[in-house]
């Protein structure tokens, strides 16, 4: 299940951000599940993709992304 960032929207109090996990099929929350305060979901750029296990080597990433070339014992360009 994805984790979403929400923040409180009370104009009198400072905004507080927090994370909640729920299904992508669920509608965004409008009230804090514990306090009942009005909230909104924060849209961000995300954190990228994190793969489990061994990460691909830099040279493999360059080749797969179409950028530059690397040779064993030589530099990448």
KESE-748273 format. One record per residue: residue in three letters; residue number from 1; y, z, x of N, C-alpha, C, O in turn. Coordinates in steps of 0.02 Angstrom, whole numbers, plus 50000, padded with zeros to 5 digits. Example, Ala and Ser with C-alpha at 12.3 -4.5 7.8 and 13.67 -1.06 7.14 Angstrom:
<rs>
type, seq, nv, nw, nu, cav, caw, cau, cv, cw, cu, ov, ow, ou
ALA, 1, 49716, 50390, 50660, 49775, 50390, 50615, 49835, 50390, 50660, 49834, 50423, 50712;
SER, 2, 49888, 50354, 50642, 49947, 50357, 50684, 50002, 50394, 50645, 50057, 50402, 50670;
</rs>
This chain:
<rs>
type, seq, nv, nw, nu, cav, caw, cau, cv, cw, cu, ov, ow, ou
UNK, 1, 49941, 50000, 50042, 50000, 50000, 50000, 50062, 50000, 50044, 50065, 50036, 50094;
UNK, 2, 50112, 49960, 50027, 50173, 49958, 50067, 50216, 50021, 50058, 50213, 50055, 50007;
UNK, 3, 50255, 50034, 50109, 50303, 50090, 50107, 50372, 50062, 50094, 50394, 50015, 50129;
UNK, 4, 50408, 50089, 50046, 50475, 50067, 50028, 50525, 50121, 50044, 50510, 50180, 50038;
UNK, 5, 50585, 50100, 50065, 50639, 50147, 50079, 50684, 50148, 50018, 50704, 50096, 49992;
UNK, 6, 50700, 50208, 49996, 50745, 50219, 49939, 50802, 50264, 49962, 50796, 50299, 50012;
UNK, 7, 50858, 50262, 49924, 50913, 50308, 49938, 50942, 50332, 49872, 50940, 50298, 49821;
UNK, 8, 50969, 50393, 49875, 51002, 50420, 49815, 51068, 50385, 49805, 51099, 50360, 49853;
UNK, 9, 51091, 50383, 49743, 51152, 50346, 49727, 51207, 50388, 49696, 51255, 50362, 49669;
UNK, 10, 51201, 50454, 49701, 51253, 50499, 49674, 51317, 50490, 49714, 51317, 50498, 49775;
UNK, 11, 51371, 50472, 49681, 51435, 50459, 49717, 51467, 50522, 49744, 51510, 50517, 49789;
UNK, 12, 51449, 50580, 49718, 51479, 50643, 49740, 51444, 50670, 49803, 51477, 50696, 49848;
UNK, 13, 51378, 50662, 49806, 51339, 50688, 49862, 51328, 50633, 49914, 51329, 50574, 49896;
UNK, 14, 51317, 50651, 49977, 51300, 50601, 50027, 51232, 50569, 50010, 51187, 50603, 49985;
UNK, 15, 51225, 50505, 50025, 51162, 50471, 50012, 51107, 50498, 50057, 51118, 50510, 50116;
UNK, 16, 51048, 50506, 50028, 50989, 50528, 50066, 50938, 50472, 50062, 50925, 50446, 50007;
UNK, 17, 50908, 50453, 50119, 50856, 50402, 50120, 50788, 50434, 50129, 50781, 50485, 50163;
UNK, 18, 50738, 50404, 50097, 50670, 50429, 50102, 50623, 50371, 50089, 50643, 50318, 50065;
UNK, 19, 50559, 50381, 50105, 50509, 50328, 50097, 50458, 50349, 50044, 50441, 50407, 50036;
UNK, 20, 50435, 50298, 50007, 50383, 50309, 49956, 50335, 50249, 49959, 50356, 50192, 49965;
UNK, 21, 50271, 50264, 49954, 50221, 50211, 49952, 50203, 50197, 49879, 50189, 50243, 49840;
UNK, 22, 50204, 50133, 49860, 50179, 50113, 49795, 50160, 50040, 49797, 50179, 50004, 49844;
UNK, 23, 50125, 50017, 49747, 50100, 49948, 49745, 50157, 49899, 49740, 50210, 49914, 49712;
UNK, 24, 50146, 49839, 49767, 50196, 49785, 49761, 50203, 49763, 49689, 50254, 49734, 49670;
UNK, 25, 50152, 49775, 49649, 50153, 49756, 49578, 50198, 49803, 49537, 50221, 49784, 49483;
UNK, 26, 50210, 49864, 49562, 50251, 49913, 49526, 50325, 49893, 49528, 50349, 49865, 49577;
UNK, 27, 50360, 49908, 49475, 50433, 49899, 49473, 50465, 49948, 49522, 50438, 50002, 49533;
UNK, 28, 50523, 49931, 49551, 50558, 49979, 49595, 50575, 50042, 49555, 50592, 50039, 49496;
UNK, 29, 50571, 50099, 49589, 50588, 50162, 49557, 50663, 50167, 49544, 50702, 50138, 49581;
UNK, 30, 50682, 50203, 49492, 50753, 50214, 49477, 50771, 50288, 49480, 50830, 50305, 49482;
UNK, 31, 50720, 50331, 49480, 50732, 50404, 49485, 50685, 50433, 49537, 50627, 50413, 49543;
UNK, 32, 50711, 50482, 49574, 50671, 50517, 49624, 50613, 50552, 49588, 50625, 50587, 49540;
UNK, 33, 50551, 50542, 49611, 50494, 50571, 49576, 50493, 50647, 49573, 50463, 50676, 49528;
UNK, 34, 50526, 50681, 49620, 50526, 50754, 49620, 50590, 50784, 49590, 50586, 50834, 49554;
UNK, 35, 50648, 50755, 49605, 50711, 50785, 49584, 50741, 50752, 49523, 50783, 50782, 49489;
UNK, 36, 50721, 50691, 49507, 50749, 50655, 49451, 50817, 50622, 49465, 50847, 50592, 49421;
UNK, 37, 50840, 50628, 49528, 50904, 50596, 49546, 50899, 50520, 49541, 50845, 50492, 49550;
UNK, 38, 50954, 50487, 49527, 50957, 50415, 49525, 50948, 50388, 49596, 50979, 50413, 49643;
UNK, 39, 50906, 50336, 49603, 50893, 50307, 49669, 50892, 50231, 49663, 50889, 50203, 49608;
UNK, 40, 50895, 50198, 49721, 50887, 50125, 49724, 50847, 50109, 49787, 50847, 50146, 49836;
UNK, 41, 50811, 50052, 49783, 50772, 50031, 49840, 50817, 49997, 49891, 50861, 49958, 49872;
UNK, 42, 50807, 50012, 49955, 50847, 49984, 50009, 50810, 49924, 50036, 50751, 49929, 50055;
UNK, 43, 50844, 49867, 50039, 50814, 49807, 50067, 50835, 49803, 50140, 50894, 49808, 50157;
UNK, 44, 50785, 49795, 50184, 50800, 49793, 50255, 50764, 49734, 50287, 50726, 49698, 50253;
UNK, 45, 50776, 49724, 50350, 50744, 49670, 50387, 50672, 49684, 50404, 50637, 49639, 50426;
UNK, 46, 50649, 49744, 50393, 50580, 49761, 50409, 50570, 49777, 50483, 50618, 49776, 50522;
UNK, 47, 50509, 49791, 50499, 50493, 49811, 50567, 50449, 49761, 50603, 50428, 49774, 50660;
UNK, 48, 50434, 49705, 50572, 50391, 49655, 50603, 50318, 49668, 50589, 50300, 49712, 50549;
UNK, 49, 50276, 49630, 50621, 50204, 49634, 50610, 50171, 49673, 50666, 50182, 49658, 50725;
UNK, 50, 50132, 49722, 50649, 50097, 49762, 50698, 50022, 49749, 50691, 49993, 49764, 50639;
UNK, 51, 49991, 49721, 50742, 49920, 49706, 50741, 49881, 49763, 50772, 49903, 49793, 50821;
UNK, 52, 49823, 49778, 50745, 49779, 49828, 50774, 49739, 49796, 50831, 49731, 49735, 50832;
UNK, 53, 49715, 49835, 50876, 49675, 49809, 50931, 49717, 49786, 50989, 49775, 49805, 50995;
UNK, 54, 49688, 49745, 51030, 49723, 49720, 51090, 49776, 49669, 51069, 49763, 49624, 51030;
UNK, 55, 49835, 49677, 51096, 49889, 49630, 51083, 49877, 49567, 51124, 49850, 49571, 51179;
UNK, 56, 49897, 49509, 51098, 49889, 49447, 51137, 49932, 49450, 51200, 49986, 49480, 51201;
UNK, 57, 49907, 49419, 51252, 49946, 49416, 51314, 50009, 49375, 51304, 50012, 49333, 51260;
UNK, 58, 50059, 49389, 51345, 50123, 49354, 51341, 50114, 49279, 51345, 50145, 49242, 51307;
UNK, 59, 50072, 49256, 51391, 50062, 49184, 51400, 50033, 49153, 51336, 50052, 49099, 51316;
UNK, 60, 49985, 49188, 51305, 49955, 49163, 51243, 50007, 49159, 51188, 50008, 49111, 51150;
UNK, 61, 50050, 49209, 51185, 50102, 49209, 51134, 50150, 49150, 51145, 50169, 49116, 51097;
UNK, 62, 50169, 49138, 51208, 50213, 49082, 51223, 50182, 49016, 51202, 50214, 48973, 51172;
UNK, 63, 50118, 49007, 51219, 50083, 48945, 51203, 50079, 48936, 51127, 50092, 48882, 51101;
UNK, 64, 50061, 48990, 51091, 50053, 48986, 51018, 50120, 48975, 50983, 50122, 48946, 50929;
UNK, 65, 50173, 48997, 51014, 50239, 48990, 50983, 50273, 48926, 51006, 50329, 48911, 50985;
UNK, 66, 50240, 48887, 51048, 50268, 48823, 51070, 50323, 48829, 51122, 50358, 48781, 51134;
UNK, 67, 50331, 48887, 51152, 50384, 48895, 51201, 50358, 48901, 51271, 50317, 48945, 51285;
UNK, 68, 50382, 48858, 51315, 50367, 48864, 51386, 50293, 48857, 51403, 50252, 48845, 51359;
UNK, 69, 50278, 48865, 51466, 50209, 48864, 51489, 50201, 48913, 51546, 50248, 48926, 51583;
UNK, 70, 50141, 48940, 51553, 50126, 48987, 51606, 50065, 48964, 51644, 50018, 48936, 51614;
UNK, 71, 50065, 48975, 51709, 50008, 48957, 51751, 49982, 49019, 51785, 50021, 49063, 51803;
UNK, 72, 49916, 49024, 51794, 49890, 49082, 51831, 49920, 49085, 51900, 49922, 49035, 51936;
UNK, 73, 49944, 49143, 51919, 49975, 49153, 51984, 50045, 49126, 51989, 50077, 49133, 52041;
UNK, 74, 50071, 49094, 51936, 50139, 49067, 51937, 50180, 49098, 51881, 50154, 49136, 51840;
UNK, 75, 50242, 49082, 51880, 50286, 49109, 51829, 50284, 49069, 51765, 50258, 49013, 51763;
UNK, 76, 50312, 49097, 51715, 50318, 49062, 51651, 50386, 49028, 51647, 50435, 49056, 51672;
UNK, 77, 50390, 48971, 51618, 50454, 48936, 51609, 50456, 48898, 51544, 50506, 48866, 51528;
</rs>
